[in-house]
């Protein structure tokens, strides 16, 4: 599907240079002002030169010979990721007066407007750690889920780096739906009735016990496309075959979770969590299906908006009390204390909020709209979580009735097979 040519006004420019497309084939456009923020690359260069640090990609040590600590001194941030979510984070981080330098690995042309992009892959632990230690990076912010599930945060922390992002054991709450469901069942966290299977015949039998509609989910990561809503039992059978027998999702679908279909309003609730406490951040709602009016297969997200009318202060308090607190306590009790942002996928049912899924990172595209609404500085919050310091008691909002909307565009055929290179 050919991409339309932009005719944006002069102050709103698309990134120059070749466009990078995510592995899912989707691309999120974030319209942000062209005027440089306090920590844009141009401002960083001037600030660095005044302090006697070369504004280049070569090694640069802190002038005082050690890592900066506390949020009153300039900090250096390495952002890991390459999507629209990371673009939104880079845009927000670059606005902070506390930031001396922002790097992104590997980044994208949009991120390059706010940070210096590096040719280092998101799963290159040695490359990321080597760069961070040689350049005096104070906080590493990991955006995507796959490297977190694979243990990137553990590898970086073992080298003495402060990381915003959970350990592999804690990130399993997204990396394995079977793990997350079992944890919820043990600790009384409200969710849909479910069972986990590796045998297709037994899974089909449980689907009949539940009745249609039901939901079939891959156990492992599937780029947001591993939850298959099945209006009929025939479609449930096909989804089970697709996952377990045909292995269309690879190893991620070798185990499936079959669960009841929940009715209600869906929403995403985000909290920051670390050794210094828990801070409710925001609620958003994303549009999962590829077409309008909830038609077509689920995707990684075709758009989002915030705030969500059904998730007011009272509902946020209830979700924090009945879902967030017991989940974080359970992870800590299992030896996997959480440090990062916890994404709670909710269904607001007639019987109260229930968990659809947990994710171990900011949502994409929910992050885009949350960052647009946040008027306070994000950097002290990221740093507090990464360093295990106390979080403030109140959410960072001063927006009144302000709202934000994000719309994603994707290649024709997405989320199935699609052509690229247009």
Secondary structure by P-SEA (a helix, b strand, c coil): cbbbbbbccccccccccbbbbccccbbbbbbcccccccccaaaaaaaaaaaccccccccccccccccccccccbbbbbbbcccaaaaaaaaaaaacccccbbbbccccccccccbbbccccccaaaaaaaaaaaacccbbbbcccccccccaaaaaaaabbbbcccccccccccccaaaaaaaaaacccccccccccccaaaaaaaaaaacccbbbbbccccccccbbbbccaaaaaaaaaaccccccccccccbbbbbcccccccbbbbbbbccccccccbbbbbbcccccccccccccccccccccccccaaaaaaaaaccaaaaaaaaaaaccccccbbbbbcccccccbbbccccccccaaaaaaaaaaccccaaaaaaaaaaccccccccccccccbbbbbbbbbcccccccccccc
